[in-house]
Amino acid sequence: MSTAAAVTTLGDRLRGDAHRVVAAAGGEFAETLRAVQRLGEARLRLSPAARIARERDPAAMFDLDAYAGDVARLAAGEPLAYVLGEQPFHDRVFVVTPDVLIPRPDTEVLVTCALGRLPPHREATVLDLGTGSGCIAITVALERLRAQVTALDASPEALRVAMLNAERLGAGNVRFLRSHWFEAVSGQRFDCIVANPPYVATGDPHLADLGHEPVSALVAGSDGLADLRHIVARASDHLEPGGVLMVEHGFDQRDAVLELFREAGFTDRQGIDDLAGRARVVVGQLAVPVST
Ligand SMILES: C[S@@+](CC[C@H](N)C(=O)[O-])C[C@H]1O[C@@H](n2cnc3c(N)ncnc32)[C@H](O)[C@@H]1O
């Protein structure tokens, strides 16, 4: 009878670590195992196919130090995107740090909406308010090369990340400004304004799950509408006649945001759902003055 101890394989190690992360941080095992496998692939420089092919190799064959540090961060509740330092968005990969909101798939609805209003052959000016990682501004700039995009944020740390992303992804038609909403673009008008501003209410229980992301990217007063109110009320001063404003909002804020658009004089107001069928974006147009 053999007395040799069973060899721990790479696959055993990944599955064991996934169990430990679930025990420490909660979450679903299948999703956590996928996150742990992503960390393994990234730190061991293995493609997904190579990782699968090598799961029966002894774990001792691999240098797992960096990977182990990453798993510890995951077990402490840090989002996978911050541990990896990147997040896919609209077919591109963006650098992310804890200074920026992690781009959400839901926000792709806002981008699709903006691209739908910006014909590829036409020149246009676009303003992205609260650019964060730059995911909206850079995607629009790369998909609409004739557009001139202005991206602003109040956070200098976020702007550094956005500028890095623009450089890495080769977006030359975006300029970045540090600004409290419209302050740095006083007197300037745009064909299209997009915004994914903070829209979570101060006491929202979901904030507990978002503890690693910057509060300044999430929270907007007691009803979550403080920044949306400010932006919608002032947008018409920064839109060309016929220009469009589109904003992302919380799933239960559509009626309130449509009302803000109505009060601010926007026409063709429309609510758009996200990929999960939840109310997510409101768009409206600034009327073209009728000449007499
Ligand atoms: C919800 S995050 C959106 C980030 C990014 N656009 C995205 O969709 O992933 C909101 C962004 O607005 C910025 N922000 C918050 N208050 C601001 C203000 N007063 N002026 C300009 N930007 C602000 C935050 O720093 C943050 O980057």
The ligand as a Tripos MOL2 file, in Angstrom:
@<TRIPOS>MOLECULE
LIG
   27    29     1     0     0
SMALL
NO_CHARGES

@<TRIPOS>ATOM
      1 C1        -21.0700   57.0710  -10.7690 C.3       1 LIG1
      2 S1        -19.4130   57.6260  -11.0590 S.3       1 LIG1
      3 C2        -19.3440   57.4020  -12.8280 C.3       1 LIG1
      4 C3        -17.9690   57.1390  -13.3620 C.3       1 LIG1
      5 C4        -17.9450   56.7530  -14.8440 C.3       1 LIG1
      6 N1        -18.5120   57.7910  -15.6750 N.3       1 LIG1
      7 C5        -18.6780   55.4540  -15.0670 C.2       1 LIG1
      8 O1        -19.7610   55.4940  -15.6580 O.co2     1 LIG1
      9 O2        -18.1870   54.4000  -14.6370 O.co2     1 LIG1
     10 C6        -19.6080   59.3750  -10.8400 C.3       1 LIG1
     11 C7        -18.3860   60.2150  -11.0930 C.3       1 LIG1
     12 O3        -18.7550   61.5730  -10.8560 O.3       1 LIG1
     13 C8        -17.6760   62.2290  -10.2180 C.3       1 LIG1
     14 N2        -18.2040   63.3950   -9.4800 N.ar      1 LIG1
     15 C9        -18.8480   63.4000   -8.2840 C.ar      1 LIG1
     16 N3        -19.1800   64.6480   -7.9400 N.ar      1 LIG1
     17 C10       -18.7370   65.4590   -8.9490 C.ar      1 LIG1
     18 C11       -18.8050   66.8710   -9.1800 C.ar      1 LIG1
     19 N4        -19.3690   67.7020   -8.2980 N.pl3     1 LIG1
     20 N5        -18.2790   67.3480  -10.3270 N.ar      1 LIG1
     21 C12       -17.6990   66.5180  -11.2320 C.ar      1 LIG1
     22 N6        -17.6030   65.1720  -11.0530 N.ar      1 LIG1
     23 C13       -18.1260   64.6490   -9.9340 C.ar      1 LIG1
     24 C14       -17.0520   61.1840   -9.3340 C.3       1 LIG1
     25 O4        -15.7040   61.5190   -8.9960 O.3       1 LIG1
     26 C15       -17.1920   59.9290  -10.2070 C.3       1 LIG1
     27 O5        -16.0440   59.7370  -10.9780 O.3       1 LIG1
@<TRIPOS>BOND
     1     1     2 1
     2     2     3 1
     3     2    10 1
     4     3     4 1
     5     4     5 1
     6     5     6 1
     7     5     7 1
     8     7     8 2
     9     7     9 1
    10    10    11 1
    11    11    12 1
    12    11    26 1
    13    12    13 1
    14    13    14 1
    15    13    24 1
    16    14    15 ar
    17    14    23 ar
    18    15    16 ar
    19    16    17 ar
    20    17    18 ar
    21    17    23 ar
    22    18    19 1
    23    18    20 ar
    24    20    21 ar
    25    21    22 ar
    26    22    23 ar
    27    24    25 1
    28    24    26 1
    29    26    27 1
@<TRIPOS>SUBSTRUCTURE
     1 LIG1         1 GROUP 0 **** ****
